[in-house]
Amino acid sequence: MDKKNHPFSHIRIIFRRTSPLMKCVVLTAIVACTVALIALRVNILQNRQRQQDLQQQAIQLVQENKALTQNIAKLGTAESIRRIAETELGLVDPNTQFFTPGN
């Protein structure tokens, strides 16, 4: 393609020297953006870890919920009520007879 027929042939780029103040402003903006990007990346990584922890906790809670649901289903039986009364509450069936060995 001929240089004259190029679509951008009418554009001229002129490089001028910039002031030191402008260079400092641009450099400061670049550093600030870099720091912000690093902070956001750290935040993303922390949130991913938190998400994984919460997913693990949710799995454990689902398993605990299943176990509790099974326990609730078993609670209605007379045997489970007697066992709970003896082990957790220290109660004894009134018809139980105790024997003390003699000395």
Phi, psi and omega per residue, in radians:
M1 nan 2.395 -3.132
D2 -1.274 2.544 -3.104
K3 -1.072 -0.578 -3.119
K4 -1.283 -0.462 -3.107
N5 -1.617 -0.043 3.139
H6 -1.153 2.441 -3.070
P7 -1.101 -0.426 -3.118
F8 -1.900 0.374 -3.076
S9 -1.196 -0.355 -3.120
H10 -1.481 -0.126 -3.120
I11 -1.592 2.289 3.073
R12 -2.053 2.366 3.098
I13 -1.811 2.183 -3.139
I14 -2.041 2.150 3.099
F15 -1.656 2.169 3.081
R16 -2.067 2.671 3.074
R17 -1.250 2.414 3.111
T18 -1.805 2.815 -3.126
S19 -1.295 2.710 3.091
P20 -1.058 -0.565 3.116
L21 -1.098 -0.756 3.138
M22 -1.141 -0.688 3.088
K23 -1.083 -0.716 3.113
C24 -1.138 -0.704 3.130
V25 -1.107 -0.803 3.141
V26 -1.136 -0.768 3.116
L27 -1.083 -0.731 3.105
T28 -1.093 -0.721 3.121
A29 -1.123 -0.704 3.134
I30 -1.143 -0.778 3.128
V31 -1.107 -0.749 3.138
A32 -1.090 -0.735 3.126
C33 -1.156 -0.678 3.110
T34 -1.113 -0.785 3.107
V35 -1.080 -0.731 3.132
A36 -1.111 -0.722 3.119
L37 -1.134 -0.701 3.103
I38 -1.122 -0.746 3.122
A39 -1.095 -0.714 3.109
L40 -1.152 -0.661 3.114
R41 -1.119 -0.737 3.094
V42 -1.088 -0.746 3.126
N43 -1.083 -0.719 3.113
I44 -1.092 -0.790 3.141
L45 -1.107 -0.695 3.109
Q46 -1.132 -0.712 3.140
N47 -1.180 -0.618 3.080
R48 -1.132 -0.739 3.115
Q49 -1.109 -0.740 3.121
R50 -1.097 -0.695 3.116
Q51 -1.087 -0.753 3.121
Q52 -1.125 -0.710 3.104
D53 -1.096 -0.742 -3.134
L54 -1.192 -0.624 3.083
Q55 -1.137 -0.713 3.098
Q56 -1.111 -0.740 3.119
Q57 -1.116 -0.677 3.114
A58 -1.115 -0.701 3.106
I59 -1.093 -0.764 3.122
Q60 -1.114 -0.686 3.138
L61 -1.178 -0.633 3.092
V62 -1.126 -0.737 3.117
Q63 -1.132 -0.742 3.106
E64 -1.115 -0.672 3.124
N65 -1.108 -0.705 3.094
K66 -1.094 -0.755 3.141
A67 -1.114 -0.734 3.129
L68 -1.158 -0.651 3.098
T69 -1.110 -0.711 3.088
Q70 -1.141 -0.690 3.104
N71 -1.123 -0.684 3.124
I72 -1.099 -0.695 3.134
A73 -1.115 -0.579 -3.117
K74 -1.449 -0.303 -3.033
L75 -1.138 -0.445 -3.072
G76 -1.269 -0.212 -3.084
T77 -1.414 2.632 -3.118
A78 -1.141 -0.617 -3.139
E79 -1.135 -0.712 -3.141
S80 -1.211 -0.624 3.107
I81 -1.131 -0.761 3.125
R82 -1.101 -0.772 -3.122
R83 -1.098 -0.769 3.121
I84 -1.115 -0.738 3.139
A85 -1.077 -0.678 -3.127
E86 -1.320 -0.861 -3.009
T87 -1.373 -0.734 -3.033
E88 -1.652 -0.558 -3.073
L89 -1.848 -0.187 3.123
G90 1.278 0.341 3.140
L91 -1.504 2.730 -3.117
V92 -2.259 2.541 3.087
D93 -1.081 2.278 -3.092
P94 -1.095 -0.346 -3.139
N95 -1.535 0.019 -3.128
T96 -1.388 2.356 3.107
Q97 -1.901 2.370 -3.135
F98 -1.890 2.442 3.085
F99 -2.043 2.298 3.086
T100 -1.827 2.225 3.138
P101 -1.145 2.450 -3.116
G102 -1.410 2.664 3.133
N103 -1.716 nan nan
